[in-house]
Amino acid sequence: MGLDGDQASSICWSSKLRLPPMQRAEQVKLGYRRLRQPVAEHKSYEPMDPIAELSRLFLFRNWPREDLSQLLREGRFTNHRQGDVLFEAGESCDQLLVLEAGRVQLFRVAPDGRAIPLHLVNGPALIACAALFLDQCFPASARVVSREARLFRYPGDSFLKMLERRPDLSRRMIAALATRIGELADRLEAGLSQAARTRVARWLSEQPTSRQQDGKRVIVLSEPKKVIANTLSMTPETFSRELAHLRQEGIIEVHGRTIVLADPARLLEI
């Protein structure tokens, strides 16, 4: 995020304070749905096998089964929709937030009410965990930008006390984070070494699709093209240009936010 302790503290208001009225009104106009509501409003859900679900998250992958069971006593899984605001800048960070699936945009609200994007979090990942470990407030706000997102939430104070009691779990978590950093670095290096055309083709081939009556597979973009382009480390103009090239070659068809995979085999060959 590029913030030091003093900068983070300067925007760390009391958890009882919210954004100034002008900024709050602008967020309402933009359609942000705030989630600082009773637990029932978080759309909690229970997976078929909660322990298996937890063990698939990179942070808990090597935790003993009995410790995963302990997490489930206080933690919960929640579902969220596109546009839902998970937290706002300046609010107290009192939870460990693990993004299971989906994408979350961290952003700041400018004095004129504009939302300024900062960082896109792709699941599985931790969301703003530094604020929890440093006992600070959230330095930015976060909203869901994918069609849906799934989170695992655990009370922050309980999690920190668990790590203090169990240094073996602390070591497991450090190892998981170190491994994750290495994986992300490798992925970034591989992505930047690929041509824009290859990155776009690979991204298209990895997206969930539905089938039309004629049998062709269809992708419906759930995010703005500028967000997708940022994920692929390219400008929106480059992303749109590569889509146009694929369309001209008859590999895809583009109809607004809908992309038809006209020739999936050729797409995989790129």
C-alpha positions, 0 to 999 in steps of 0.5 A: 500500500506504500504507507508507513506507520505515521501515514496510516495513523493519520487516517486512523479515526475512531471506529465510531466515526465515518466518512464526512457527509459529502463523501458518504453521500457520493458513495451512496450515489455510486451504489456502494452497499456497506456491510457494517451490519449485524452478522446475519446481513453478512450472508453467512453460509456453511460449506459441505465440509468446513474443515476441508474448505479451510485446509484449501486456503493457503494460510491454513494448508498445513494446520493440524485438523484439530486446530482447524476445528478450533478456528471454526468455533469462532470463525465463519464463512460469508458470501458477498455480492459485487459492489459490497463494501467490506470496510472503510478507511479509518475503521478499526481492524478487528477481524482476520479476513481471508478472501477465498474466491473473488476479487476485492478492490482497495480504494480511497475516497478523494475530498471531491468524492471520487473513489481512487483505486489502489490495489486489486486483491485476487482470491485466495488472499489475505485482505489488509492483514497488516492493519490487524498485526500492527494494531492499526485501523484500515488504511483504505476501504475495500469493495467487491468487484467480482460478481460474487466473493467468498470470505472466511472471517475470524475475530482478530483478537482471538487469532492474535492470542492463538498465535501467541499461545502457539508459536508452532502455528505462527511458524506455519503461518510465516512459512505459508506467507513466504511460500505465497510470496514466492508463488506470486513473484514467479507468476508476476515474472512469467506474466510480464515475460509473456506478450500481451496477446498471450496474456489475454488469450490465457485469461480468456481461456481460464474464465467461467463460461456458459453455453449458447443454444448453438453450442458456443461458449460465452463469457460475460465480463463481470468487471470493467475492462480497465480492472481486467487490464490492470490484473493483466498488467497492461493498459485498457487500450492494449486490452481492447486492442488485443480483443479487437485482433482476436475478433478480426481473426475470428477467434472470438466475438465481442458484443458489449460485455459478452465475449463468445469463444468462436474458436476455443482451440485456436485460443488455446494455441496462442 
